[in-house]
Amino acid sequence: MVDTAEQVYISSLSLLKMLKHGRAGVPMEVMGLMLGEFIDDYTVRVVDVFAMPQSGTGVSV
């Protein structure tokens, strides 16, 4: 059996920014972008994240 599990490496600063953005958006949903690169077919490295300046409506689409 071939191992096709994917791995994502997230920098410490990116993780802190995601957690801060997520906590600020409670109880609405939050949206953002992750900036990174593909290391190989099964590995992604996230080096920075950006919060989207939109406010959620609480309505699912």
PQR file with spaces between the fields and no chain letter, atoms N, CA, C, O and H, PARSE charges and radii, in Angstrom:
ATOM       1  N    MET     1       0.841   -1.174    0.000 -0.4000 1.5000
ATOM       2  CA   MET     1       0.000    0.000    0.000 -0.0000 2.0000
ATOM       3  C    MET     1       0.892    1.245    0.000  0.5500 1.7000
ATOM       4  O    MET     1       1.818    1.351    0.805 -0.5500 1.4000
ATOM       5  N    VAL     2       0.612    2.174   -0.895 -0.4000 1.5000
ATOM       6  CA   VAL     2       1.404    3.389   -1.034 -0.0000 2.0000
ATOM       7  C    VAL     2       0.882    4.458   -0.075  0.5500 1.7000
ATOM       8  O    VAL     2      -0.327    4.664    0.034 -0.5500 1.4000
ATOM       9  H    VAL     2      -0.140    2.088   -1.549  0.4000 1.0000
ATOM      10  N    ASP     3       1.798    5.136    0.618 -0.4000 1.5000
ATOM      11  CA   ASP     3       1.420    6.208    1.548 -0.0000 2.0000
ATOM      12  C    ASP     3       1.199    7.492    0.756  0.5500 1.7000
ATOM      13  O    ASP     3       2.145    8.055    0.206 -0.5500 1.4000
ATOM      14  H    ASP     3       2.780    4.969    0.530  0.4000 1.0000
ATOM      15  N    THR     4      -0.044    7.955    0.696 -0.4000 1.5000
ATOM      16  CA   THR     4      -0.359    9.198   -0.017 -0.0000 2.0000
ATOM      17  C    THR     4      -0.866   10.270    0.944  0.5500 1.7000
ATOM      18  O    THR     4      -1.559   11.196    0.525 -0.5500 1.4000
ATOM      19  H    THR     4      -0.813    7.498    1.143  0.4000 1.0000
ATOM      20  N    ALA     5      -0.528   10.153    2.228 -0.4000 1.5000
ATOM      21  CA   ALA     5      -0.953   11.150    3.209 -0.0000 2.0000
ATOM      22  C    ALA     5      -0.272   12.481    2.902  0.5500 1.7000
ATOM      23  O    ALA     5       0.901   12.528    2.533 -0.5500 1.4000
ATOM      24  H    ALA     5       0.035    9.400    2.569  0.4000 1.0000
ATOM      25  N    GLU     6      -1.027   13.550    3.062 -0.4000 1.5000
ATOM      26  CA   GLU     6      -0.482   14.879    2.823 -0.0000 2.0000
ATOM      27  C    GLU     6      -0.075   15.511    4.143  0.5500 1.7000
ATOM      28  O    GLU     6      -0.691   15.263    5.179 -0.5500 1.4000
ATOM      29  H    GLU     6      -1.980   13.513    3.362  0.4000 1.0000
ATOM      30  N    GLN     7       0.967   16.327    4.096 -0.4000 1.5000
ATOM      31  CA   GLN     7       1.447   17.026    5.283 -0.0000 2.0000
ATOM      32  C    GLN     7       1.450   18.518    5.013  0.5500 1.7000
ATOM      33  O    GLN     7       1.755   18.960    3.906 -0.5500 1.4000
ATOM      34  H    GLN     7       1.468   16.529    3.255  0.4000 1.0000
ATOM      35  N    VAL     8       1.106   19.291    6.038 -0.4000 1.5000
ATOM      36  CA   VAL     8       1.142   20.748    5.948 -0.0000 2.0000
ATOM      37  C    VAL     8       1.992   21.257    7.099  0.5500 1.7000
ATOM      38  O    VAL     8       1.698   20.990    8.264 -0.5500 1.4000
ATOM      39  H    VAL     8       0.858   18.931    6.938  0.4000 1.0000
ATOM      40  N    TYR     9       3.047   21.990    6.766 -0.4000 1.5000
ATOM      41  CA   TYR     9       3.886   22.617    7.777 -0.0000 2.0000
ATOM      42  C    TYR     9       3.489   24.082    7.861  0.5500 1.7000
ATOM      43  O    TYR     9       3.477   24.782    6.849 -0.5500 1.4000
ATOM      44  H    TYR     9       3.286   22.206    5.820  0.4000 1.0000
ATOM      45  N    ILE    10       3.162   24.554    9.072 -0.4000 1.5000
ATOM      46  CA   ILE    10       2.711   25.927    9.283 -0.0000 2.0000
ATOM      47  C    ILE    10       3.709   26.618   10.196  0.5500 1.7000
ATOM      48  O    ILE    10       4.041   26.101   11.262 -0.5500 1.4000
ATOM      49  H    ILE    10       3.171   23.986    9.895  0.4000 1.0000
ATOM      50  N    SER    11       4.192   27.791    9.779 -0.4000 1.5000
ATOM      51  CA   SER    11       5.134   28.522   10.622 -0.0000 2.0000
ATOM      52  C    SER    11       4.447   28.975   11.904  0.5500 1.7000
ATOM      53  O    SER    11       3.228   29.138   11.939 -0.5500 1.4000
ATOM      54  H    SER    11       3.922   28.211    8.913  0.4000 1.0000
ATOM      55  N    SER    12       5.228   29.176   12.946 -0.4000 1.5000
ATOM      56  CA   SER    12       4.683   29.574   14.248 -0.0000 2.0000
ATOM      57  C    SER    12       3.938   30.901   14.168  0.5500 1.7000
ATOM      58  O    SER    12       2.855   31.044   14.736 -0.5500 1.4000
ATOM      59  H    SER    12       6.219   29.044   12.917  0.4000 1.0000
ATOM      60  N    LEU    13       4.512   31.865   13.466 -0.4000 1.5000
ATOM      61  CA   LEU    13       3.868   33.173   13.342 -0.0000 2.0000
ATOM      62  C    LEU    13       2.552   33.062   12.584  0.5500 1.7000
ATOM      63  O    LEU    13       1.575   33.723   12.937 -0.5500 1.4000
ATOM      64  H    LEU    13       5.392   31.749   13.004  0.4000 1.0000
ATOM      65  N    SER    14       2.518   32.235   11.547 -0.4000 1.5000
ATOM      66  CA   SER    14       1.280   32.041   10.788 -0.0000 2.0000
ATOM      67  C    SER    14       0.197   31.421   11.655  0.5500 1.7000
ATOM      68  O    SER    14      -0.965   31.819   11.581 -0.5500 1.4000
ATOM      69  H    SER    14       3.312   31.698   11.260  0.4000 1.0000
ATOM      70  N    LEU    15       0.569   30.457   12.469 -0.4000 1.5000
ATOM      71  CA   LEU    15      -0.396   29.816   13.354 -0.0000 2.0000
ATOM      72  C    LEU    15      -0.965   30.816   14.358  0.5500 1.7000
ATOM      73  O    LEU    15      -2.172   30.829   14.601 -0.5500 1.4000
ATOM      74  H    LEU    15       1.513   30.133   12.529  0.4000 1.0000
ATOM      75  N    LEU    16      -0.114   31.645   14.936 -0.4000 1.5000
ATOM      76  CA   LEU    16      -0.589   32.662   15.874 -0.0000 2.0000
ATOM      77  C    LEU    16      -1.538   33.647   15.201  0.5500 1.7000
ATOM      78  O    LEU    16      -2.549   34.040   15.783 -0.5500 1.4000
ATOM      79  H    LEU    16       0.867   31.635   14.738  0.4000 1.0000
ATOM      80  N    LYS    17      -1.208   34.046   13.970 -0.4000 1.5000
ATOM      81  CA   LYS    17      -2.081   34.970   13.242 -0.0000 2.0000
ATOM      82  C    LYS    17      -3.436   34.333   12.937  0.5500 1.7000
ATOM      83  O    LYS    17      -4.468   35.000   13.015 -0.5500 1.4000
ATOM      84  H    LYS    17      -0.387   33.727   13.497  0.4000 1.0000
ATOM      85  N    MET    18      -3.434   33.038   12.590 -0.4000 1.5000
ATOM      86  CA   MET    18      -4.697   32.342   12.327 -0.0000 2.0000
ATOM      87  C    MET    18      -5.548   32.245   13.585  0.5500 1.7000
ATOM      88  O    MET    18      -6.754   32.485   13.540 -0.5500 1.4000
ATOM      89  H    MET    18      -2.596   32.497   12.527  0.4000 1.0000
ATOM      90  N    LEU    19      -4.927   31.894   14.707 -0.4000 1.5000
ATOM      91  CA   LEU    19      -5.670   31.775   15.959 -0.0000 2.0000
ATOM      92  C    LEU    19      -6.237   33.120   16.399  0.5500 1.7000
ATOM      93  O    LEU    19      -7.377   33.191   16.859 -0.5500 1.4000
ATOM      94  H    LEU    19      -3.947   31.698   14.744  0.4000 1.0000
ATOM      95  N    LYS    20      -5.456   34.180   16.263 -0.4000 1.5000
ATOM      96  CA   LYS    20      -5.918   35.521   16.636 -0.0000 2.0000
ATOM      97  C    LYS    20      -7.099   35.939   15.762  0.5500 1.7000
ATOM      98  O    LYS    20      -8.083   36.480   16.268 -0.5500 1.4000
ATOM      99  H    LYS    20      -4.530   34.123   15.890  0.4000 1.0000
ATOM     100  N    HIS    21      -7.009   35.696   14.477 -0.4000 1.5000
ATOM     101  CA   HIS    21      -8.085   36.047   13.547 -0.0000 2.0000
ATOM     102  C    HIS    21      -9.339   35.226   13.839  0.5500 1.7000
ATOM     103  O    HIS    21     -10.454   35.747   13.805 -0.5500 1.4000
ATOM     104  H    HIS    21      -6.210   35.257   14.066  0.4000 1.0000
ATOM     105  N    GLY    22      -9.150   33.953   14.122 -0.4000 1.5000
ATOM     106  CA   GLY    22     -10.292   33.095   14.430 -0.0000 2.0000
ATOM     107  C    GLY    22     -11.009   33.512   15.696  0.5500 1.7000
ATOM     108  O    GLY    22     -12.239   33.518   15.742 -0.5500 1.4000
ATOM     109  H    GLY    22      -8.244   33.530   14.150  0.4000 1.0000
ATOM     110  N    ARG    23     -10.249   33.861   16.727 -0.4000 1.5000
ATOM     111  CA   ARG    23     -10.860   34.299   17.987 -0.0000 2.0000
ATOM     112  C    ARG    23     -11.574   35.638   17.819  0.5500 1.7000
ATOM     113  O    ARG    23     -12.607   35.864   18.449 -0.5500 1.4000
ATOM     114  H    ARG    23      -9.250   33.856   16.689  0.4000 1.0000
ATOM     115  N    ALA    24     -11.047   36.520   16.988 -0.4000 1.5000
ATOM     116  CA   ALA    24     -11.662   37.832   16.780 -0.0000 2.0000
ATOM     117  C    ALA    24     -12.983   37.715   16.032  0.5500 1.7000
ATOM     118  O    ALA    24     -13.840   38.591   16.154 -0.5500 1.4000
ATOM     119  H    ALA    24     -10.209   36.335   16.476  0.4000 1.0000
ATOM     120  N    GLY    25     -13.160   36.649   15.262 -0.4000 1.5000
ATOM     121  CA   GLY    25     -14.359   36.493   14.454 -0.0000 2.0000
ATOM     122  C    GLY    25     -15.514   35.795   15.136  0.5500 1.7000
ATOM     123  O    GLY    25     -16.593   35.692   14.553 -0.5500 1.4000
ATOM     124  H    GLY    25     -12.464   35.937   15.163  0.4000 1.0000
ATOM     125  N    VAL    26     -15.322   35.310   16.354 -0.4000 1.5000
ATOM     126  CA   VAL    26     -16.382   34.582   17.065 -0.0000 2.0000
ATOM     127  C    VAL    26     -17.553   35.513   17.310  0.5500 1.7000
ATOM     128  O    VAL    26     -17.302   36.622   17.782 -0.5500 1.4000
ATOM     129  H    VAL    26     -14.445   35.393   16.827  0.4000 1.0000
ATOM     130  N    PRO    27     -18.800   35.179   17.041 -0.5600 1.5000
ATOM     131  CA   PRO    27     -19.338   33.880   16.661  0.2800 2.0000
ATOM     132  C    PRO    27     -19.520   33.721   15.148  0.5500 1.7000
ATOM     133  O    PRO    27     -20.074   32.712   14.712 -0.5500 1.4000
ATOM     134  N    MET    28     -19.076   34.671   14.344 -0.4000 1.5000
ATOM     135  CA   MET    28     -19.238   34.587   12.892 -0.0000 2.0000
ATOM     136  C    MET    28     -18.093   33.784   12.274  0.5500 1.7000
ATOM     137  O    MET    28     -17.085   33.505   12.924 -0.5500 1.4000
ATOM     138  H    MET    28     -18.625   35.491   14.698  0.4000 1.0000
ATOM     139  N    GLU    29     -18.274   33.421   11.007 -0.4000 1.5000
ATOM     140  CA   GLU    29     -17.206   32.724   10.309 -0.0000 2.0000
ATOM     141  C    GLU    29     -16.128   33.730    9.916  0.5500 1.7000
ATOM     142  O    GLU    29     -16.393   34.928    9.814 -0.5500 1.4000
ATOM     143  H    GLU    29     -19.093   33.648   10.480  0.4000 1.0000
ATOM     144  N    VAL    30     -14.938   33.247    9.701 -0.4000 1.5000
ATOM     145  CA   VAL    30     -13.828   34.097    9.287 -0.0000 2.0000
ATOM     146  C    VAL    30     -13.291   33.583    7.958  0.5500 1.7000
ATOM     147  O    VAL    30     -13.507   32.430    7.583 -0.5500 1.4000
ATOM     148  H    VAL    30     -14.722   32.274    9.784  0.4000 1.0000
ATOM     149  N    MET    31     -12.589   34.464    7.259 -0.4000 1.5000
ATOM     150  CA   MET    31     -12.039   34.094    5.963 -0.0000 2.0000
ATOM     151  C    MET    31     -10.631   34.673    5.857  0.5500 1.7000
ATOM     152  O    MET    31     -10.358   35.754    6.379 -0.5500 1.4000
ATOM     153  H    MET    31     -12.414   35.400    7.564  0.4000 1.0000
ATOM     154  N    GLY    32      -9.758   33.965    5.193 -0.4000 1.5000
ATOM     155  CA   GLY    32      -8.406   34.455    5.018 -0.0000 2.0000
ATOM     156  C    GLY    32      -7.691   33.694    3.917  0.5500 1.7000
ATOM     157  O    GLY    32      -8.243   32.776    3.311 -0.5500 1.4000
ATOM     158  H    GLY    32      -9.980   33.087    4.769  0.4000 1.0000
ATOM     159  N    LEU    33      -6.457   34.093    3.674 -0.4000 1.5000
ATOM     160  CA   LEU    33      -5.618   33.467    2.659 -0.0000 2.0000
ATOM     161  C    LEU    33      -4.350   32.938    3.300  0.5500 1.7000
ATOM     162  O    LEU    33      -3.804   33.549    4.219 -0.5500 1.4000
ATOM     163  H    LEU    33      -6.008   34.839    4.166  0.4000 1.0000
ATOM     164  N    MET    34      -3.887   31.803    2.813 -0.4000 1.5000
ATOM     165  CA   MET    34      -2.616   31.247    3.261 -0.0000 2.0000
ATOM     166  C    MET    34      -1.620   31.357    2.115  0.5500 1.7000
ATOM     167  O    MET    34      -1.939   31.041    0.969 -0.5500 1.4000
ATOM     168  H    MET    34      -4.331   31.307    2.067  0.4000 1.0000
ATOM     169  N    LEU    35      -0.414   31.808    2.436 -0.4000 1.5000
ATOM     170  CA   LEU    35       0.648   31.952    1.448 -0.0000 2.0000
ATOM     171  C    LEU    35       1.704   30.903    1.741  0.5500 1.7000
ATOM     172  O    LEU    35       2.176   30.790    2.872 -0.5500 1.4000
ATOM     173  H    LEU    35      -0.155   32.064    3.368  0.4000 1.0000
ATOM     174  N    GLY    36       2.072   30.142    0.736 -0.4000 1.5000
ATOM     175  CA   GLY    36       3.053   29.089    0.960 -0.0000 2.0000
ATOM     176  C    GLY    36       3.555   28.506   -0.337  0.5500 1.7000
ATOM     177  O    GLY    36       3.434   29.111   -1.402 -0.5500 1.4000
ATOM     178  H    GLY    36       1.688   30.234   -0.183  0.4000 1.0000
ATOM     179  N    GLU    37       4.123   27.317   -0.228 -0.4000 1.5000
ATOM     180  CA   GLU    37       4.693   26.666   -1.402 -0.0000 2.0000
ATOM     181  C    GLU    37       4.558   25.156   -1.276  0.5500 1.7000
ATOM     182  O    GLU    37       4.474   24.611   -0.176 -0.5500 1.4000
ATOM     183  H    GLU    37       4.221   26.825    0.638  0.4000 1.0000
ATOM     184  N    PHE    38       4.540   24.503   -2.414 -0.4000 1.5000
ATOM     185  CA   PHE    38       4.539   23.048   -2.454 -0.0000 2.0000
ATOM     186  C    PHE    38       5.987   22.572   -2.383  0.5500 1.7000
ATOM     187  O    PHE    38       6.821   22.970   -3.196 -0.5500 1.4000
ATOM     188  H    PHE    38       4.609   24.946   -3.308  0.4000 1.0000
ATOM     189  N    ILE    39       6.273   21.723   -1.413 -0.4000 1.5000
ATOM     190  CA   ILE    39       7.614   21.156   -1.277 -0.0000 2.0000
ATOM     191  C    ILE    39       7.759   19.966   -2.219  0.5500 1.7000
ATOM     192  O    ILE    39       8.753   19.853   -2.937 -0.5500 1.4000
ATOM     193  H    ILE    39       5.595   21.400   -0.753  0.4000 1.0000
ATOM     194  N    ASP    40       6.774   19.088   -2.215 -0.4000 1.5000
ATOM     195  CA   ASP    40       6.697   17.971   -3.154 -0.0000 2.0000
ATOM     196  C    ASP    40       5.219   17.662   -3.368  0.5500 1.7000
ATOM     197  O    ASP    40       4.360   18.467   -3.007 -0.5500 1.4000
ATOM     198  H    ASP    40       5.967   19.181   -1.632  0.4000 1.0000
ATOM     199  N    ASP    41       4.919   16.515   -3.945 -0.4000 1.5000
ATOM     200  CA   ASP    41       3.527   16.188   -4.269 -0.0000 2.0000
ATOM     201  C    ASP    41       2.626   16.065   -3.049  0.5500 1.7000
ATOM     202  O    ASP    41       1.408   16.201   -3.172 -0.5500 1.4000
ATOM     203  H    ASP    41       5.616   15.861   -4.238  0.4000 1.0000
ATOM     204  N    TYR    42       3.193   15.811   -1.877 -0.4000 1.5000
ATOM     205  CA   TYR    42       2.381   15.554   -0.687 -0.0000 2.0000
ATOM     206  C    TYR    42       2.682   16.490    0.478  0.5500 1.7000
ATOM     207  O    TYR    42       2.213   16.252    1.591 -0.5500 1.4000
ATOM     208  H    TYR    42       4.182   15.701   -1.777  0.4000 1.0000
ATOM     209  N    THR    43       3.453   17.546    0.249 -0.4000 1.5000
ATOM     210  CA   THR    43       3.861   18.434    1.338 -0.0000 2.0000
ATOM     211  C    THR    43       3.665   19.892    0.943  0.5500 1.7000
ATOM     212  O    THR    43       4.072   20.316   -0.139 -0.5500 1.4000
ATOM     213  H    THR    43       3.834   17.740   -0.655  0.4000 1.0000
ATOM     214  N    VAL    44       3.031   20.656    1.840 -0.4000 1.5000
ATOM     215  CA   VAL    44       2.822   22.091    1.644 -0.0000 2.0000
ATOM     216  C    VAL    44       3.399   22.817    2.849  0.5500 1.7000
ATOM     217  O    VAL    44       3.224   22.377    3.985 -0.5500 1.4000
ATOM     218  H    VAL    44       2.701   20.312    2.719  0.4000 1.0000
ATOM     219  N    ARG    45       4.095   23.940    2.604 -0.4000 1.5000
ATOM     220  CA   ARG    45       4.623   24.760    3.695 -0.0000 2.0000
ATOM     221  C    ARG    45       3.928   26.117    3.656  0.5500 1.7000
ATOM     222  O    ARG    45       3.989   26.825    2.651 -0.5500 1.4000
ATOM     223  H    ARG    45       4.237   24.298    1.681  0.4000 1.0000
ATOM     224  N    VAL    46       3.262   26.477    4.766 -0.4000 1.5000
ATOM     225  CA   VAL    46       2.581   27.764    4.894 -0.0000 2.0000
ATOM     226  C    VAL    46       3.541   28.721    5.588  0.5500 1.7000
ATOM     227  O    VAL    46       4.002   28.453    6.697 -0.5500 1.4000
ATOM     228  H    VAL    46       3.213   25.901    5.583  0.4000 1.0000
ATOM     229  N    VAL    47       3.846   29.852    4.920 -0.4000 1.5000
ATOM     230  CA   VAL    47       4.816   30.793    5.475 -0.0000 2.0000
ATOM     231  C    VAL    47       4.167   32.073    5.995  0.5500 1.7000
ATOM     232  O    VAL    47       4.769   32.775    6.806 -0.5500 1.4000
ATOM     233  H    VAL    47       3.472   30.069    4.019  0.4000 1.0000
ATOM     234  N    ASP    48       2.946   32.393    5.543 -0.4000 1.5000
ATOM     235  CA   ASP    48       2.259   33.585    6.035 -0.0000 2.0000
ATOM     236  C    ASP    48       0.764   33.436    5.786  0.5500 1.7000
ATOM     237  O    ASP    48       0.341   32.655    4.934 -0.5500 1.4000
ATOM     238  H    ASP    48       2.457   31.822    4.883  0.4000 1.0000
ATOM     239  N    VAL    49      -0.020   34.183    6.529 -0.4000 1.5000
ATOM     240  CA   VAL    49      -1.473   34.183    6.368 -0.0000 2.0000
ATOM     241  C    VAL    49      -1.965   35.622    6.386  0.5500 1.7000
ATOM     242  O    VAL    49      -1.331   36.504    6.966 -0.5500 1.4000
ATOM     243  H    VAL    49       0.324   34.818    7.221  0.4000 1.0000
ATOM     244  N    PHE    50      -3.116   35.845    5.734 -0.4000 1.5000
ATOM     245  CA   PHE    50      -3.699   37.177    5.659 -0.0000 2.0000
ATOM     246  C    PHE    50      -5.178   37.085    5.984  0.5500 1.7000
ATOM     247  O    PHE    50      -5.888   36.232    5.452 -0.5500 1.4000
ATOM     248  H    PHE    50      -3.631   35.129    5.263  0.4000 1.0000
ATOM     249  N    ALA    51      -5.636   37.962    6.854 -0.4000 1.5000
ATOM     250  CA   ALA    51      -7.059   38.023    7.177 -0.0000 2.0000
ATOM     251  C    ALA    51      -7.784   38.775    6.069  0.5500 1.7000
ATOM     252  O    ALA    51      -7.285   39.780    5.563 -0.5500 1.4000
ATOM     253  H    ALA    51      -5.060   38.656    7.286  0.4000 1.0000
ATOM     254  N    MET    52      -8.956   38.289    5.697 -0.4000 1.5000
ATOM     255  CA   MET    52      -9.781   38.997    4.719 -0.0000 2.0000
ATOM     256  C    MET    52     -10.625   40.016    5.476  0.5500 1.7000
ATOM     257  O    MET    52     -11.176   39.691    6.528 -0.5500 1.4000
ATOM     258  H    MET    52      -9.362   37.473    6.108  0.4000 1.0000
ATOM     259  N    PRO    53     -10.739   41.233    4.967 -0.5600 1.5000
ATOM     260  CA   PRO    53     -11.439   42.295    5.702  0.2800 2.0000
ATOM     261  C    PRO    53     -12.954   42.235    5.575  0.5500 1.7000
ATOM     262  O    PRO    53     -13.616   43.270    5.648 -0.5500 1.4000
ATOM     263  N    GLN    54     -13.511   41.061    5.388 -0.4000 1.5000
ATOM     264  CA   GLN    54     -14.950   40.928    5.244 -0.0000 2.0000
ATOM     265  C    GLN    54     -15.555   40.513    6.569  0.5500 1.7000
ATOM     266  O    GLN    54     -14.918   39.837    7.377 -0.5500 1.4000
ATOM     267  H    GLN    54     -12.973   40.220    5.329  0.4000 1.0000
ATOM     268  N    SER    55     -16.796   40.927    6.782 -0.4000 1.5000
ATOM     269  CA   SER    55     -17.491   40.478    7.984 -0.0000 2.0000
ATOM     270  C    SER    55     -18.511   39.426    7.589  0.5500 1.7000
ATOM     271  O    SER    55     -19.193   39.558    6.572 -0.5500 1.4000
ATOM     272  H    SER    55     -17.314   41.476    6.126  0.4000 1.0000
ATOM     273  N    GLY    56     -18.610   38.391    8.392 -0.4000 1.5000
ATOM     274  CA   GLY    56     -19.525   37.295    8.107 -0.0000 2.0000
ATOM     275  C    GLY    56     -20.959   37.669    8.385  0.5500 1.7000
ATOM     276  O    GLY    56     -21.245   38.596    9.143 -0.5500 1.4000
ATOM     277  H    GLY    56     -18.056   38.284    9.218  0.4000 1.0000
ATOM     278  N    THR    57     -21.861   36.927    7.755 -0.4000 1.5000
ATOM     279  CA   THR    57     -23.287   37.178    7.953 -0.0000 2.0000
ATOM     280  C    THR    57     -23.921   36.126    8.838  0.5500 1.7000
ATOM     281  O    THR    57     -25.028   36.318    9.342 -0.5500 1.4000
ATOM     282  H    THR    57     -21.629   36.174    7.140  0.4000 1.0000
ATOM     283  N    GLY    58     -23.230   35.021    9.030 -0.4000 1.5000
ATOM     284  CA   GLY    58     -23.795   33.932    9.809 -0.0000 2.0000
ATOM     285  C    GLY    58     -24.706   33.037    9.001  0.5500 1.7000
ATOM     286  O    GLY    58     -25.243   32.066    9.535 -0.5500 1.4000
ATOM     287  H    GLY    58     -22.331   34.865    8.620  0.4000 1.0000
ATOM     288  N    VAL    59     -24.896   33.337    7.718 -0.4000 1.5000
ATOM     289  CA   VAL    59     -25.746   32.541    6.845 -0.0000 2.0000
ATOM     290  C    VAL    59     -24.856   31.637    6.004  0.5500 1.7000
ATOM     291  O    VAL    59     -23.936   32.119    5.342 -0.5500 1.4000
ATOM     292  H    VAL    59     -24.460   34.126    7.284  0.4000 1.0000
ATOM     293  N    SER    60     -25.114   30.349    6.020 -0.4000 1.5000
ATOM     294  CA   SER    60     -24.343   29.419    5.208 -0.0000 2.0000
ATOM     295  C    SER    60     -24.869   29.424    3.785  0.5500 1.7000
ATOM     296  O    SER    60     -26.070   29.561    3.552 -0.5500 1.4000
ATOM     297  H    SER    60     -25.861   29.958    6.558  0.4000 1.0000
ATOM     298  N    VAL    61     -23.954   29.271    2.839 -0.4000 1.5000
ATOM     299  CA   VAL    61     -24.354   29.209    1.431 -0.0000 2.0000
ATOM     300  C    VAL    61     -24.131   27.827    0.892  0.5500 1.7000
ATOM     301  O    VAL    61     -24.407   27.569   -0.280 -0.5500 1.4000
ATOM     302  H    VAL    61     -22.979   29.160    3.029  0.4000 1.0000
